[in-house]
């Protein structure tokens, strides 16, 4: 399959996101803006009543920036449409028509997912421009942008792996809810991982959802070679784990699937 065909799949995904303007506005303004103002009010109150050494991890300004970043990353790395699309293909018997195309089902979904994500990458660039304008340009901004780009592919693999559960489920609701809960809790959207109890630190630091949500935000706030090596190592380890799991599970999923052409 040539490059033009891949571009058309990306274009298809972009148009599907752009033409649903009501959802686009809801996602970028309401679903991202409202949670930030809630966090703004909560942490303003928390820091106002805290002593100087009670919250040593981040300053109030860093906490604001953290939540702006993680909320934007949470919306960018959202696999709801991917999981729902795979579920629709399975339950409506549409896979036969897709399998005969000169592209794998994995690549077909990948390029559509990338197209759907393009508009949601704009807030990431706005955050980077804001940080540069505030005089804090440096490795943190560059790393934030680069890690966010890596996240698109990593998030797709994670979401596609989760979507394979729909081969065994009647509806995708459980998988969709599971994805949202994990991203918000162990991904670092609810609370920065440094504020969790020590007993939960291994779970919060080494789970794959941290990599797509809080990881780039942490590097934006406190860039260091140690953190970069840690994140890149986790990306590599989880990538190979999920890729191997995908190949095994997809083989069983293909045996499970049966359709009459859709």
CORVEN-V13158 format. One record per residue. N is the residue number from 1. RES is the residue in one letter. SS is DSSP state (h for helix, s for strand, l for the rest). PHI is phi in whole degrees, 0 to 359 (none if undefined). OMEGA is omega in whole degrees, -180 to 180 (none if undefined). Layout:
N & RES & SS & PHI & OMEGA
N & RES & SS & PHI & OMEGA
//
This chain:
1 & X & l & none & -174
2 & X & l & 276 & -176
3 & X & h & 296 & 180
4 & X & h & 300 & 180
5 & X & h & 294 & 176
6 & X & h & 297 & 180
7 & X & h & 299 & -180
8 & X & h & 294 & 176
9 & X & h & 294 & 177
10 & X & h & 298 & 179
11 & X & h & 297 & 177
12 & X & h & 298 & 178
13 & X & h & 296 & 179
14 & X & h & 297 & -180
15 & X & h & 294 & 180
16 & X & h & 296 & 177
17 & X & h & 282 & -176
18 & X & h & 291 & -176
19 & X & h & 287 & 175
20 & X & l & 271 & -171
21 & X & h & 295 & -180
22 & X & h & 298 & 178
23 & X & h & 290 & 179
24 & X & h & 298 & 179
25 & X & h & 295 & 179
26 & X & h & 299 & -178
27 & X & h & 293 & -173
28 & X & h & 280 & -175
29 & X & h & 254 & -174
30 & X & h & 282 & -175
31 & X & h & 293 & 178
32 & X & h & 260 & -176
33 & X & h & 290 & -177
34 & X & h & 298 & 177
35 & X & h & 301 & 179
36 & X & h & 294 & -179
37 & X & h & 293 & 174
38 & X & h & 294 & 177
39 & X & h & 296 & 177
40 & X & h & 303 & -180
41 & X & h & 292 & -178
42 & X & h & 297 & -174
43 & X & h & 286 & 173
44 & X & h & 299 & 179
45 & X & h & 292 & -179
46 & X & h & 297 & -177
47 & X & h & 288 & 179
48 & X & h & 295 & -178
49 & X & h & 263 & -177
50 & X & l & 267 & 175
51 & X & l & 283 & -173
52 & X & l & 298 & -177
53 & X & l & 252 & -176
54 & X & l & 283 & -178
55 & X & l & 233 & -173
56 & X & l & 282 & -172
57 & X & l & 293 & -178
58 & X & l & 230 & 169
59 & X & l & 285 & 180
60 & X & h & 298 & 180
61 & X & h & 295 & 177
62 & X & h & 293 & 178
63 & X & h & 295 & 176
64 & X & h & 301 & -179
65 & X & h & 296 & 178
66 & X & h & 302 & -177
67 & X & h & 288 & 173
68 & X & h & 301 & -177
69 & X & h & 291 & -175
70 & X & h & 291 & 178
71 & X & h & 291 & 176
72 & X & h & 293 & 179
73 & X & h & 292 & 179
74 & X & h & 298 & 179
75 & X & h & 285 & 178
76 & X & h & 296 & -176
77 & X & l & 266 & -179
78 & X & l & 248 & -176
79 & X & l & 257 & -179
80 & X & h & 303 & -178
81 & X & h & 296 & 179
82 & X & h & 298 & -180
83 & X & h & 297 & -179
84 & X & h & 294 & -180
85 & X & h & 294 & 179
86 & X & h & 298 & 178
87 & X & h & 300 & 179
88 & X & h & 297 & 178
89 & X & h & 301 & -178
90 & X & h & 289 & -171
91 & X & h & 282 & 178
92 & X & l & 256 & 175
93 & X & l & 64 & -177
94 & X & l & 263 & -173
95 & X & h & 291 & -179
96 & X & h & 301 & -179
97 & X & h & 292 & 180
98 & X & h & 276 & -177
99 & X & h & 295 & -179
100 & X & l & 277 & 178
101 & X & l & 288 & -178
102 & X & l & 282 & 180
103 & X & l & 202 & -180
104 & X & l & 288 & 179
105 & X & h & 297 & 177
106 & X & h & 298 & -179
107 & X & h & 292 & 178
108 & X & h & 304 & -180
109 & X & h & 288 & -179
110 & X & h & 300 & -175
111 & X & h & 287 & 174
112 & X & h & 293 & 178
113 & X & h & 299 & 179
114 & X & h & 297 & 178
115 & X & h & 296 & 179
116 & X & h & 294 & -175
117 & X & h & 269 & -173
118 & X & l & 302 & -178
119 & X & h & 294 & -179
120 & X & h & 280 & 175
121 & X & h & 276 & -179
122 & X & h & 301 & 178
123 & X & h & 301 & 178
124 & X & h & 297 & 179
125 & X & h & 292 & 178
126 & X & h & 297 & 178
127 & X & h & 299 & 180
128 & X & h & 298 & 179
129 & X & h & 295 & 179
130 & X & h & 298 & 180
131 & X & h & 295 & 178
132 & X & h & 296 & -180
133 & X & h & 295 & -180
134 & X & l & 280 & 177
135 & X & l & 89 & -178
136 & X & l & 248 & -179
137 & X & l & 295 & 180
138 & X & l & 169 & -177
139 & X & h & 296 & -180
140 & X & h & 298 & -180
141 & X & h & 291 & 180
142 & X & h & 299 & 179
143 & X & h & 296 & 179
144 & X & h & 300 & 180
145 & X & h & 294 & -177
146 & X & h & 293 & 178
147 & X & h & 295 & 178
148 & X & h & 293 & 176
149 & X & h & 289 & 176
150 & X & h & 301 & -179
151 & X & h & 301 & -178
152 & X & h & 301 & -180
153 & X & h & 285 & 180
154 & X & h & 295 & 179
155 & X & h & 296 & 178
156 & X & h & 299 & -179
157 & X & h & 298 & 178
158 & X & h & 295 & -180
159 & X & h & 293 & -180
160 & X & h & 292 & 176
161 & X & h & 298 & 179
162 & X & h & 293 & -178
163 & X & h & 294 & -179
164 & X & h & 294 & 177
165 & X & h & 296 & -178
166 & X & h & 290 & 174
167 & X & h & 293 & -179
168 & X & l & 252 & -177
169 & X & l & 256 & 178
170 & X & l & 289 & 178
171 & X & l & 228 & -177
172 & X & l & 272 & -172
173 & X & h & 303 & -178
174 & X & h & 296 & 180
175 & X & h & 295 & 179
176 & X & h & 296 & 179
177 & X & h & 294 & 179
178 & X & h & 299 & -180
179 & X & h & 296 & -180
180 & X & h & 296 & -178
181 & X & h & 296 & -179
182 & X & h & 296 & 180
183 & X & h & 296 & -177
184 & X & h & 284 & -174
185 & X & h & 270 & -176
186 & X & l & 277 & 176
187 & X & l & 280 & 177
188 & X & l & 100 & 178
189 & X & l & 286 & -179
190 & X & l & 292 & -175
191 & X & l & 204 & 176
192 & X & l & 303 & -173
193 & X & h & 296 & -179
194 & X & h & 292 & -179
195 & X & h & 269 & 179
196 & X & l & 278 & 180
197 & X & l & 301 & -178
198 & X & h & 302 & -177
199 & X & h & 294 & -179
200 & X & h & 262 & -177
201 & X & h & 302 & 178
202 & X & h & 302 & 178
203 & X & h & 297 & -176
204 & X & h & 289 & -175
205 & X & h & 275 & -169
206 & X & h & 251 & 178
207 & X & l & 278 & -176
208 & X & h & 292 & -179
209 & X & h & 288 & 175
210 & X & h & 298 & -176
211 & X & h & 294 & -177
212 & X & h & 266 & -178
213 & X & l & 242 & -170
214 & X & h & 275 & -178
215 & X & h & 305 & 178
216 & X & h & 299 & 179
217 & X & h & 294 & 177
218 & X & h & 298 & -179
219 & X & h & 290 & 177
220 & X & h & 298 & -178
221 & X & h & 281 & -175
222 & X & l & 227 & -178
223 & X & l & 293 & 176
224 & X & l & 200 & 179
225 & X & h & 294 & 179
226 & X & h & 297 & 179
227 & X & h & 293 & 180
228 & X & h & 297 & 179
229 & X & h & 297 & 179
230 & X & h & 299 & -178
231 & X & h & 293 & -179
232 & X & h & 295 & 177
233 & X & h & 295 & 179
234 & X & h & 294 & 175
235 & X & h & 303 & -177
236 & X & h & 296 & -178
237 & X & h & 297 & -178
238 & X & h & 292 & 179
239 & X & h & 299 & -179
240 & X & h & 291 & 177
241 & X & h & 297 & -177
242 & X & h & 289 & 179
243 & X & h & 295 & 177
244 & X & h & 296 & 179
245 & X & h & 296 & 179
246 & X & h & 299 & -178
247 & X & h & 297 & -179
248 & X & h & 289 & -176
249 & X & h & 292 & -179
250 & X & h & 294 & 177
251 & X & h & 295 & 177
252 & X & h & 291 & 179
253 & X & h & 296 & 178
254 & X & h & 297 & 176
255 & X & h & 290 & -179
256 & X & h & 285 & -174
257 & X & l & 287 & 172
258 & X & l & 213 & 180
259 & X & l & 210 & -179
260 & X & l & 239 & 176
261 & X & l & 103 & 177
262 & X & l & 74 & none
//
